[in-house]
């Protein structure tokens, strides 16, 4: 069931990325993909493996899990950055939506067996998602600022 859940989510996100109007350049897509993937891999390595607070699917590294970690979070990250509003007043509700959505998706992932908690609490994830979303806002603004200066 976990394979169906993750592949279905990846397929839906991939289709969305092909049919929505993307406001990002190729360089922004590429660096956003890398930034999200690096963030996810580091977080899961430290919190999941070193601190051993959760497992993704089965304990230990799995080829399928690595594939999902390299693809699925980045598709969410690109969707997040693509529609991110510039004004701060509009950004706060946007941030709250994405943090809430991410927590709900994580709970659903736990239900389907992708995430197996071993001491981790989902409200800690909410704090992580706030930080990750704020980092991606900074990251995107940094990319655009660098591009506009050239």
N, C-alpha and C positions, 0 to 999 in steps of 0.2 A: 504494500500500500504506500510506503514511503517513496518508492520510485515513481509511482503514478502521480502522487502529490507534487513532488519536486519537478518532474519533467513537464507536467501540465502547467505549473506556474511559469516555468522557463519558456514554454511554448507561447503562452498568453502574453508574457512580457515581450518576447521577441516579435510577435505579430504586432503588438502595439507600437514598438519602435519602428516598424516598417510602414505603418499606416498613419501615424501622427506626424504633423509637421514638426520636424526637428529644427530648433533654433541654434543648435550647436555646430561649430565647425568640426572638421575631422580631427584636428589637434585637440579640441576640447573634449570630443568623444573619447579619444584615445587616452588622454591624461586623466579624465574622470574615471574611465574603466580601470586604469592602473591604480589610481588613488583609492578607489573603493575596494578593489581586490586586495591591495596591500593592507589596508585597514582591517578588513575582515580576517585575512589570514593571520595577521599579528594578534588580533584580539582572540581568535579561536585557539591559536597556538599557546598564548600566555594563559588565558582564563580556562580554556577547555583542556589543554594538555598539561601544562606546567602546574597550574593550581588544581587541576582535575575537578572542576566544579560542574562540568557537563560533558557529555559525549555527543557527537554528531553521528547518528545512526549507531554503528557498532563501535566499541572502544578501539582506539588506534587508528592510524591513517588508512583510508580506503580510497581506491582510484575514483569511484563514483562520487564520493564526497568531495574530493579535490576538484573534479570537473564542476560540480555544483557550486563550490565556493569561488571558483574562478569566473563563473558565468552569471549565476542568478543574482547575487547582491549587486553586481555591476549594472544589470538591467534596471533594477530598482533605482540605483543611484543616478543613472542617466535620465530616467523619467523624473526623478526628484529635481535634478538640476535644470532640466529642459523647461519646466514650468515654474521655476522659482521666481517669485515676484521681487522686484528691486526695492520698492518702498518698505521701510521697516514696519509700518502699520499693517501692511498686507502680509508681511512675512511671518509675523507671530501666529496668526491663525493657520497659515500654511505649515509652519513648523509643528504646531500642535496636532494638525491632521496627520502628518507623516510619522510623528512619534507614536500617536495612538494607533495608526495603521500598522506600524512596525511591531508594536507590542502584540496587537491582535494576530498578526501573521505569525509571530513567534509562538504564541499560545497554540495556534492551529498547527504549526510545525511540530510542537510537542505532542499534540493529540495524535498526529499521524506517525509519530515515532522518529522524526528526523532529529529532534533535539531530545536528549534524555538528561534531565536535571539530576545532579548529584551534589546538591548543596547550593546551587545558584538560585536566586530569587528573581522573578520576572520584573519586579520594580527596579532592580539593578539594571536590567536591560533598558528600561525607560531612560535612565540617566545616561547610559551609553549612547542610545539613539539621539538624545538631545545633543551630546557632544559631537557625535558623528555628523549630524545634520548641520550644526554650526560650523564644523570644520569644512564641510563640503561647500557651504556658502562662502566662507573665506577663500577656499581653493578656487572656486569659480570666479569670484571677483578678482583674485590675483591673476588668473589666466587672462581675463578680459582686460585688466589694467595693463598687463605686459603687452598684449596684442595691440592695444590702442596707442601705446607709446612708440611702437615701431613705425 
